[in-house]
C-alpha cells in the first residue's frame, strides 16, 4: 500500500456537529455548573446580577459571566500568540478554573481538584452549546477496515481537549484511534505544519507514507501539504463556506463523508 497511516480531522470529517457558543443555553449551563460550586452569576437562583428578581433561565447573568470568562481567557490567548504566533492554540481550561478563583487564571494553580472542577465546567458549557453531535454513518466500520488492513489511524484535530476528549469517549471513537493529537495539547493548530510534524514524530512515520483526511482545504489539506503529507478532501456540510468542491492541492476530493471512495483510494478497489 502507498500509506502506513491515515491522519484524520474530526469535526466535519468523522463527526457531524453543530455548536453555538453565543447561545443562552451554553452560558446557562455553565452558570448552573458554577452554582454547584457555590459561585453565583445572575439568574441561576432566580435573580439577575443587579439583584432584581427574574425568571430562572432568562439569561440575565450571561453577559457578566461571559465578560468574566473573556477577561480570564484574554491573557492566556495573548501570551500564546506572543510565544507561538498566528497559529497558537492555548489550552483554555485555566479560564474555566478562573471562574472558581475570582477571575485569576493563575491563582491556586495547584489546588487539589481544581482541574477536575474546571473540566466539569468546560464540559457543561460544551454540552449546553451543542445541538447536534453524531458520527457520520459508517465511521466505526470504516476505521476498523483501515485497522484490519494494517494502517495506523491518528486524529489530528483543531480543538480544545476539554471539549473533544469527552466527546470522543461519548461517541466511542477514543478506542478506535491509535493516537489523539489535539491542538490545545500541542499549543499549535492547523494549518501550521508543526502539528503535523509532531504527529509524524509521535508515530515515527515518514511524511510520504501518510494520508491526511479532512474537510477544510486550508487547515487540513494545505497544512498537511506544507508538512509533505498527501491530503484527501471531503466537502461536507460544515466545510468552510468558501471552500471549493474540488481541492486543487488534494490527491483526492470527494463530496460528503464518502468513506467508500476513500477506501477505494487507500486500499484499491475491493
C-alpha positions in Angstrom: 0.0 0.0 0.0 1.1 3.6 -0.6 0.4 4.6 3.1 1.3 3.3 6.5 -1.1 5.6 8.4 -4.1 7.8 7.9 -4.4 11.1 9.8 -7.9 12.4 10.4 -9.5 15.7 11.2 -12.5 15.2 13.5 -15.3 17.7 13.1 -16.8 17.6 9.6 -14.7 14.6 8.7 -15.7 11.8 11.2 -18.2 13.7 13.3 -21.1 15.9 12.4 -21.6 18.7 14.9 -23.4 22.0 15.4 -22.5 24.3 18.2 -23.3 27.9 19.2 -21.1 29.2 21.9 -23.0 32.5 22.0 -26.3 30.9 22.9 -28.0 31.4 26.2 -28.2 27.6 26.6 -24.4 27.4 26.7 -24.0 30.1 29.3 -26.9 29.0 31.3 -25.4 25.5 31.5 -22.1 27.0 32.7 -23.8 29.1 35.3 -25.7 26.2 36.6 -22.5 24.2 36.9 -20.8 27.1 38.7 -23.7 27.3 41.1 -22.9 23.7 42.1 -19.6 25.1 43.4 -21.2 27.9 45.2 -20.3 30.6 42.6 -23.4 32.6 41.5 -23.8 34.6 38.3 -27.2 36.1 37.8 -30.4 34.1 37.5 -29.4 30.6 38.4 -31.1 31.4 41.7 -33.8 33.5 40.2 -32.1 36.8 40.5 -30.2 38.9 37.9 -26.8 40.5 38.5 -28.4 43.7 39.7 -30.3 41.7 42.4 -33.7 42.1 40.9 -36.0 39.0 40.7 -36.0 37.5 37.2 -37.4 34.3 35.7 -34.9 31.4 36.1 -33.4 30.6 32.7 -33.9 34.1 31.3 -30.2 34.6 30.7 -29.9 37.8 32.6 -26.5 36.8 34.1 -24.9 35.7 30.8 -23.3 39.0 29.9 -21.5 39.2 33.2 -20.4 35.6 33.1 -19.2 35.9 29.5 -17.3 39.1 30.3 -15.6 37.3 33.2 -14.6 34.3 31.1 -13.3 36.5 28.3 -11.3 38.5 30.7 -9.7 35.3 32.1 -9.1 33.9 28.6 -7.6 37.0 27.0 -4.2 37.0 28.7 -3.9 33.2 28.0 -4.6 33.8 24.3 -2.3 36.8 24.1 0.6 35.1 25.8 0.3 32.1 23.5 0.1 34.3 20.4 3.2 36.2 21.5 5.1 32.9 22.0 3.9 30.9 19.1 2.4 33.4 16.5 -0.7 33.3 14.3 -1.4 29.6 14.8 -1.1 29.3 18.5 -3.7 27.2 20.3 -3.7 27.7 24.1 -5.5 25.4 26.5 -8.4 27.4 27.8 -9.1 25.2 30.8 -7.4 27.7 33.2 -10.0 30.3 32.1 -12.7 28.0 33.4 -10.7 27.5 36.6 -10.5 31.3 36.9 -14.3 31.4 37.3 -13.9 29.5 40.5 -10.9 31.5 41.6 -12.1 35.1 41.5 -11.1 35.6 37.8 -7.4 34.9 38.2 -6.3 32.1 35.8 -3.0 31.7 37.7 -4.4 31.7 41.2 -4.3 28.4 43.2 -3.0 26.7 40.2 -2.0 23.6 42.2 -5.1 23.4 44.4 -6.3 19.7 44.6 -9.4 19.2 42.5 -9.1 22.5 40.6 -8.5 20.9 37.2 -11.3 18.3 37.7 -13.7 21.1 38.6 -12.6 23.2 35.6 -13.1 20.2 33.3 -16.6 19.8 34.6 -17.4 23.4 33.9 -15.9 23.2 30.4 -17.9 20.1 29.6 -21.1 21.7 30.9 -20.6 24.6 28.6 -19.8 22.4 25.7 -22.9 20.3 26.2 -25.0 23.4 26.5 -23.6 24.9 23.3 -24.1 21.7 21.2 -27.3 21.0 19.4 -26.0 18.1 17.2 -23.2 15.6 17.8 -23.1 12.3 15.9 -20.8 10.1 13.9 -21.2 10.2 10.2 -22.8 6.9 9.0 -20.2 4.1 8.6 -17.4 5.6 10.7 -16.8 2.6 13.0 -16.7 0.1 10.1 -14.5 2.4 8.1 -11.9 2.8 10.8 -12.0 -0.9 11.5 -11.3 -1.7 7.8 -8.2 0.6 7.9 -7.0 -1.2 11.1 -7.6 -4.6 9.6 -5.5 -3.5 6.6 -2.6 -2.7 9.0 -2.8 1.1 8.9 -2.4 3.3 11.9 -5.3 5.7 12.5 -4.4 9.0 14.1 -6.5 12.0 15.0 -5.1 15.5 14.3 -7.7 18.0 15.4 -8.0 21.7 16.0 -9.9 21.7 19.2 -10.0 22.3 23.0 -9.1 18.9 24.6 -11.5 19.7 27.5 -14.4 19.5 24.9 -13.1 16.9 22.5 -11.8 14.1 24.8 -15.2 13.7 26.5 -16.9 13.8 23.0 -14.5 11.1 21.7 -15.4 8.9 24.7 -19.1 9.6 24.3 -19.0 8.6 20.6 -16.8 5.6 21.2 -14.0 7.0 19.0 -11.3 7.0 21.6 -10.9 3.3 21.4 -10.9 3.4 17.6 -7.9 5.8 17.3 -4.3 4.7 17.7 -3.2 8.2 18.8 -5.0 11.5 19.5 -3.3 14.8 18.7 -5.3 17.8 19.8 -4.2 21.4 19.1 -4.8 22.7 22.6 -2.5 20.0 24.0 0.2 20.9 21.5 -0.1 24.7 21.7 -0.3 24.9 17.9 -3.1 24.4 15.4 -3.5 23.5 11.7 -2.6 24.7 9.2 0.8 25.2 10.9 2.9 22.3 9.7 4.3 21.9 13.2 1.3 20.0 14.5 1.6 17.5 11.6 5.3 17.1 12.2 4.7 16.3 15.8 2.1 13.7 14.9 4.6 12.1 12.5 7.3 12.1 15.2 5.0 10.6 17.8 4.2 7.8 15.4 7.7 7.5 13.9 6.3 7.9 10.4 7.6 9.3 7.2 5.5 12.1 5.7 5.4 10.4 2.3 3.7 7.4 3.9 0.8 9.2 5.4 -2.5 10.5 4.1 -4.4 13.3 5.9 -8.2 13.3 5.5 -10.1 16.5 6.3 -12.9 18.8 5.3 -11.0 22.1 5.4 -8.9 22.8 2.3 -6.7 25.3 4.1 -6.2 23.8 7.6 -6.3 20.1 6.7 -5.1 19.8 3.1 -2.9 22.9 2.8 -1.4 22.3 6.3 -0.7 18.7 5.6 0.9 19.5 2.2 3.2 22.0 3.9 4.5 19.1 6.0 4.9 16.9 3.0 1.8 14.8 3.6 -0.8 13.9 1.0 -4.3 15.2 1.6 -7.8 13.7 0.8 -10.5 16.4 0.9 -14.1 15.7 2.0 -16.5 18.6 1.1 -19.1 18.2 3.9 -21.9 20.4 5.1 -19.7 22.1 7.7 -16.7 22.7 5.4 -15.8 26.4 5.2 -18.4 28.1 3.0 -15.7 29.4 0.6 -14.1 26.0 0.1 -14.2 24.7 -3.4 -16.0 21.5 -4.4 -12.6 20.1 -5.6 -9.5 21.0 -3.7 -6.6 21.5 -6.1 -3.9 20.6 -3.6 -5.5 17.3 -2.6 -4.7 13.9 -4.1 -8.4 13.1 -3.8 -11.6 15.2 -3.5 -14.9 13.7 -2.6 -18.4 15.0 -1.9 -19.6 14.4 1.6 -18.3 11.8 4.1 -17.6 9.3 1.3 -15.7 6.6 3.1 -16.2 4.0 0.4 -14.4 6.4 -2.0 -11.7 6.9 0.5 -11.2 3.1 0.9 -11.0 2.6 -2.8 -8.3 5.2 -3.0 -6.3 4.0 0.1 -6.7 0.2 -0.4 -7.6 -0.1 -4.0 -10.9 -1.4 -5.5 -12.2 -4.3 -3.4 
